[in-house]
Amino acid sequence: MEVIYNFNIKDAKINISTGNTKIGKMMNWSTLPGNVDNKLIAKGRLLTEITGTCSHNCTGCFKNCYARRSILQHHNSVCAPWAYNTLMMRDDLDHCFELIDAEIHRLNKEYYETEDYSQLNFEFFRINVSGELTSLEELEHWNDLARIHPEIRFGLYTKNAEVVIPFFMKHKQTEKNLCINISEWHGIMKDTIDKLHAMGAIFNVFEYDDSNMASSELTDEEKARLSKMIHCPAVGATADNKHPINPKTGETWHCHECKGCYTKTGTHRCVYAH
């Protein structure tokens, strides 16, 4: 199969974005989605031979994955930065996080020079807008980064039970400014959520709710349960309310305004299919 892009670790550098129309003003990090069995193919061509970071976690959702849609539609702009982040993470984890830390200092330069909180350009950092945790060591590095940057709220979404369960067994809790959101998808994370609760771990749950889709196979009982849950304010249930308005700003909601996924409260919230 023809490969569109070839990337080499010798050319790699880290890439931290600074927000978009949904998440708002927020530092964010992405790696390649997919895995060895779920490749990134656009019109019969393979985007890159670099394997995605989602390990076994594509089960059931790769076809509908927002990150997959994004890279297939915008591969000319996002494939390279996501691929280089993936290579950097795999090549030398310690060095990669040294560079991430340096980039945080650059983006928040005024704050670190003055120690004036009003000069903090970026208060939020989303980990893995695209991609997934790959190892216990990676999550430990993110936790260490949160510890040395208490001024920043870090948040991530994950389905990787093989990482988060050993992490909580070893460390008990994440740093107070690192919020793990377990990505629940049609019950596949129920056992993991139950195990973490039994351990006393504090984390949030972010559950996919496709009750708003004509193709939904949820039972009436499941739909009734989901209808009572807190939902992400940035995503509406219907096409004419796809991006609800924040009454405080008069504009569509941004993640940095809600703060829910960046505040470690143990909250279970849902998000409509979008």
C-alpha angles and dihedrals in degrees: 000000000000114000116214100197133032117195129188129199089228089067096041126121131164120266123204117179122208104219146295140220093285107039095033125206102358138127110242140183128206137184130184116293123221130045142233092297096039109055129184104250122171117189093335095314127107112235095210139344090230108111117238122248100237095096108187092342098098092080109130098353111057094094091054097034112137091210091053090050091048097051094044091051098040104025092134089067107027107031095076098049093044092047093048091049088052092050093046092050092051097042102054119351095189094051092044092057092045087058093046089052091049091051091051088053090050095049092046095037096135092054094050091048096049104021084220108142091209087066093059104119096188123031096169135059122188114203116211106002078171123019135026142258108279104191147001088254092057093052090047089055092052089049091050090049090053090050093055092044105050089157090070129069112221123198135178140175120218146170094185103117090169088067106034098046094053089044094056091041089056103035104023093214142017121244111284091251095050112083119192114203113197107218105225116197119180093323099306092126097044095105091047092049091049092050093049092048090050088054092053093244117162113223140128129247121222110192127196111232116193095169086115092064124090087220093056115132095192117132121244087251092055092047090051091051093049093047089064095051129099109260133206105266093216096066123059128205097234137052092243090053099036093135110029121212122249104230091211094059104023088229134094116289121267126199093240089060096051095040090186097125091046096051117080101223104131090248120162109212133165136218125210118238109272 
